[in-house]
Amino acid sequence: MKNEEQIARYKSLLEDEMIFHALLDLLAGDNTLLKQMKQDNPEKEQDIKDLQQAFGRLKIVEKELSAYDKARLWDRIEAERKRGRSLRMIRNVLKYAAVLILVLASSLYFLWEKTAVEIPVDYESILSEMALAEDSVQNVLLVFSNEQKIEMTDQNVELEYDAEGNISVNSSRIENIASSDEHTIGYNRLYVPYGKTMQVSMSDGTKVWVNSGSRLIYPESFSGNKREIYLEGEIYLEVARNEKVPFVVKTSQMVVEVLGTAFNVSAYRNDEIQSVVLANGSVAIKNKISDTPTVIKPNQRYTLTQSTNEIHLDTVDVFYYICWKYNLIMSESESLSAILKKLERYYNVQITYNSNEIDPIQVKGKLDLKNTIEETLHVISLTTPINYSVENESIKLNVKP
């Protein structure tokens, strides 16, 4: 009962704004305000002393932060302060730290390590900074953290990072790319427009195939306790296994974590469904609705419907979902409209049609995307009741009468 009464008194003291700030000053090594609080509140002097002793056992470990991390941390603190939330957050941390000390024993201390609190990367802001109009970028574009750019004009591009961070494009070494400050975590932005695909070999040995119309954000070099990238679009990955440093793919709706495996992630901005298809190994998937991960097995497909937040898990033939990296489209039974959307991305064309007529048509078979768009549409017309006409990059498609 005595401890419960003390805890209640401590909580009450921490609700007092001035005492709370006095204790914060104490942690910073300044006890001037705390002395004044004792003088102004003689009836609370003993409780304040007890709380002061508890706070004296708090050990703050300040691991050196990079300039980039410090700036991100300060921006987040400022944003929280403007919303009136940061003081409440800090108060709760200190309140429960003090209570924990009291309950456990006076000889124990609470360890608060600043770097244990992850500062999430604001990928949406990084995407917006790209300021790229999709219809104005015709080639693969790599933008480095220092805003230097490489535009790659080949149809299929291979980008490779070696263990030292050196960069090659289609086996040709890229020179004079200045990296970020050594204490700064820099993020590269890769844009693969419609009509292009590419492959990235990362410094850890992970290989990433990037489909048309995709954006990828990744650090200049992996550090810390995870390897994290951000995707808008579609990629297939063969992740280099590292038991101690998991690989994480983030999208607007999902967080996919693996140790080492091969899988496909589809998360196009305008698609209703985001999905993960596993070729081998295992992955754990979280979404915005639940922090409880869903672990999937090889030959399973995880789908998340964005408008309803519905999740489905199905057994599939993986090759149907990864064959795009071999310039193929394969379908066991898929709507023609879904196939046409893939063709628009791959060939960078616009196909106009009546959705009410086209949506019910199901497609089965294989399309070789090495062919021209006209040849591909001809193959489709052999097995479905459609007519088509091609003018420049505009294609009109109708159902046969």
N, C-alpha and C positions, 0 to 999 in steps of 0.2 A: 504493500500500500504506500509505503514511504517513497519508493522509487516512482510509483505512478503519480504521486503528488508533485514530486520534483519535475518529472517530465512535463506535466501540465503547466507548471510555473515557467519552465524553460520555453515551452511553446508560446506562452503568453508574452514573455519578454521579447521573443523574436518577432512578434507581431507589432512591437513598438518600433516605428520607423527610425527614430534617433538612436535607440540602443542597437538596432540592426546595423546601421551605418557605423556606429562606434566599434562594433565587433569586426566589421570589414576593415576598418582602419587598423585595428589591432593585428589582424592577419598580415597587413602591409608593414607592421613595425611601428605604428604610431598609436600610442595609448592616451593621447591628450583628450580626445572626445570622450573616451571611456571614463576617465577620471571625473570629467564634468558630469557625466551621467550618474555616477555614484553620489556626487555631492547634491545633485538635484533630486535624487530619488533615494533618500536614506532608508526608507522602508524596504527597498529592494536591493540594498547594497550587498547583503550576503548572497542572495541569489545571483546577482551580477558577477560577484567574485567567483562563485562556483562555475558559472557559465564561462567566465574568462579562463578558468583553469582547464575546462573541457576544450575550449577553442585553442588553448595553448598546446594541446596535444595533437592538433591537426598538423600534419606534415604535408606541405605542398611541394611536389616534385615538379620543377619546371624544366622539362626536356626542351632543348633548343628547337624553335620552330623556324621554318624558312620564312623569308620575307613574304612569299606568296601566301603561305598558310596564315601568317600574322595578319595580312591584309584581309583575307577571307574571314578570319575569326572576328576581326574588328567590325567588318561590314555586317556580320550576322548579329553581333552584340548591339550595334547601333540600330539595326532594323527591329530587334526585339525590344530595345529600350523605347523606341518610338511607339510601339504597340503596348507598352506598359507591362511587358511580360518578363523581362530579364531579371528584375529585382525579385519578383516572386520565385523565379526559377532558382536563383542563387540562394534566396532565403530557405527554400525547401531543402536544397543540398546541405546547407550549414545546419539547419534545424535537425535533420535526421542524422547527420554526422555526430552532432553533440549528443543526441539521445542515444545513439549506438554506443558512444564512449561510456556514457553513464551506466547503461545496462550491462555492458560486457565487464569492464573493470577499469580502474583508474590507471592501470599500468599499460593499457592498450592504447594505440593511436589509430586514427583514421588516415588512410593514404589516399590522397586525391591527386591523380596524375592528369595534367591538362591534356596530354596527347591521347589519353584513353577515350576521350569524347571525340568521336569522329565528326569532322566537319564535311558534310556531303558536298560534292561538286555540283554546282548549278549548271548542269548540262544544257538546260533550255536556254539559259542566257548565252552560253557559248555558241549554240546553234544560231541564235538570233544575231550574234555578232558577225556571222558569216555573211549576212546581207547579200545572198546570192539569189538572183531571179533564175529559176530553173531553165526558162526558155532562152536565157542569154548565155548559159554555160554549155558549151558543146563538147568539152573534153574533160577527162579526169583531172581534178584539181586538188592539190595537197597544199594546205595553208599551215605553216609552222606557227608555234606559239609567239614568235617574234614578228609575225605577219609576212615573212618571206613566203613566196609561192612558187610551186612547180606545176606547170600545166603539161599534161601528158597526152599526146595526140593519137597514140596507137589505139587500135580497136580493142585489143586485150593487153592489159598492163600488168607487169609483175614488179611489185615494190618490195624491196628486201632490206631489213635492218640486221646488221651483224651484232655480235655480242658487245662490241664497243660502241654501238650506236651509229656506225657509218651506214650510209644509204646508197642503194643502187636501184636504178630503174631499168628494167629489161637488161640486166647484167652490166649496165654502164654506171660507174661510180659517179655520184653527185658530189661535187666539191663546193667548199666555201658556204656551207649552210651553217650559220651561226646558231648555236644552241642558246637556251635560256641561261640566266644566272645560275651558278652551281647550287645555290640555296633555294631555287625556285622550281616548283613542279610545273612544267610547261605542257600544254595540251595541243596536239596536232588535230586538224580537222580535214577529213578526207571526203570529197564529194565525187560520186560516180553518177554522171547524168544518164538519162534514158539513152539507150542505144549503145551503152558501154558496159563492160564488166572488168573486174581486175582481181588480182591475187596479192595478198600482203603476207610476207614472212616476217614475224615480229622477232625482237631480239631474244626472247625466251625460247624460241623454237616453235611457237604456235603459228599455224598457217590459217589464213582467213581468206575465203573467196567472197567477194562482194558483188552483189547483183545490181542490175540497172536501177537507177533512181534511188540510190542509197546514200546516207550520210553516216560517217563513222568518226567518233571522237575517242582519242586514246592518248595516254601520256607519252612524252618523249622517251622515257624509260620507266620500266616497272620498278617500284620501290615499296617498302612497307610490307604489310601482312596480306596483301591481295593484289591481283592483277585485274584491273577494272577498265572496261571500255563501254561506250554508249552507242546505241544503234538506232537509226531511223531508216528502215528499209529492210533488206534481207541479206543474211550472211550464212555461210557454212563454215564451221570451224573444226580444225583438228588441233586440240589443245595439248601442248606439251605438259606432261604430268609433273606436278610439284606438290607433294603431300603437305608441305608447310605453307604454301602460298596459293590458295585457290584462285581460279579464274572466274571473273564475274562479268556477265553481259547485262547491261541495264537498257530498258526501253522506257517509253512513256508509261507503260502499264505493268511491266514485269521486271523482276530481278532473277537472273538465272546464274546459279553458282555450281562450278564443277572443279574437280581436281585434275582430271586429264581424261579427255573423251572426244568423240566426234558427234556433232549435232548441228541442226539447222534452226535458225531463228528468223521468223518473218514478222516485221512490225512496221509496215508502211503507214505513213501518216493518215492516208485517206481510206485505209482498209478497216472494215468493221471488226475483223478478227485478227488477233495476234496469236502466234503459235510457236511451239518448240517441238521439233521432231528429233528423236534420239537414235543415232546409229549404233553406238556402243558405249559402254561405261554406264554412268548414272549422272543425273543432274537433279538439283533441287530448285524449285521455282516458287517464288513469292510474288504476290500481286498487291495492288494498293488496298484491297479490301481486307486481306488477312495476312498476318505475319507468319502464320503456320505454313511451312513449305510443303509443296507437293513433290514427292520424289518419283521420277518416272524411270522406266526400264527401257532397254533397247527395243526398237520396233513399236514404240508408243508415241502418240502425238497428243500434246497438251494444247488446248485451244481456249482462249479467253475472248468472249464477246464484249466489246467495249461498252456498248449501250446498255446492256443488261447485267454485266459482270458475271455472266454464266461461265462456268468452267466445265470442259469435257475432256475425257481421257479415252483415247481409242487406240486399238492395235492397227497398224498400217504397214504397207510396204514402203520402207524408207526411201527406196530409190526414186519413187514417184515424186518425192519432195526435195530431193537433192540433185536430180538430173539436170537442173538448169545450169549447174557448173560445168556440165559436159555439152552445153548448147543444145539441150533437148527439153521438150515438154512431153510428159507422159501422163495419161489419164486413164483410170479404170472406169470412172463415171463422174464427170465434172461438168458443170454448166458451161455452155458455150460462152456466156458473158464473162465468166472467170478466165477462160482461155484467152479471150480477146484482150482483157486487161493486161495479161502477161505479155501478149504480143505487142501491145502499145508501148510497154516499158522497154522490151528488148530491142525493138526496131525503131523506137522513138518516132512513132507515127500516131495519128489520131484516127480512130475508127468510129464512125457514127452509125447508129442503128436504133431500132425501136426496141426498148428493153422488154416490153410486154410480149413481143414476138420471139425475141432471142432467148430470154431467161429460161423458158421451159425446155429448150433443146439441150440434150445431154451429149457429151463427147467422150469417145473411147478410142485409145490408140496412141501413136507416137508421132511427134512433129520434130523434124530436124531443123534447128534454127540456123544452121549454116546456109540454108537456102534463102532466097530473097523473100520478102513479104508476099509478093505475088505468088510465088511457088508454094509458100506455106498456106495461103488462103485457098489456092487451087486444091491442095490435098484435103483441106477441111470441107470444101464444096463437094468432094466426091462421096462423102459419108453423111453429110447433113444437107437439108433442103435450103441452101442459101445461094444468092447471087452477090457479086461484089464488083465494084469499079474502083480504080485507083487513079488519083490525080495528084501528082507531086507527093506530098506527105499526108494527104487527106484521103481516107478510104471510106466509101459508103457501102453498107452491107444490108441486104434485104432478104426476107424469106421468100422463097419461090411461091408463086401463086398456085 
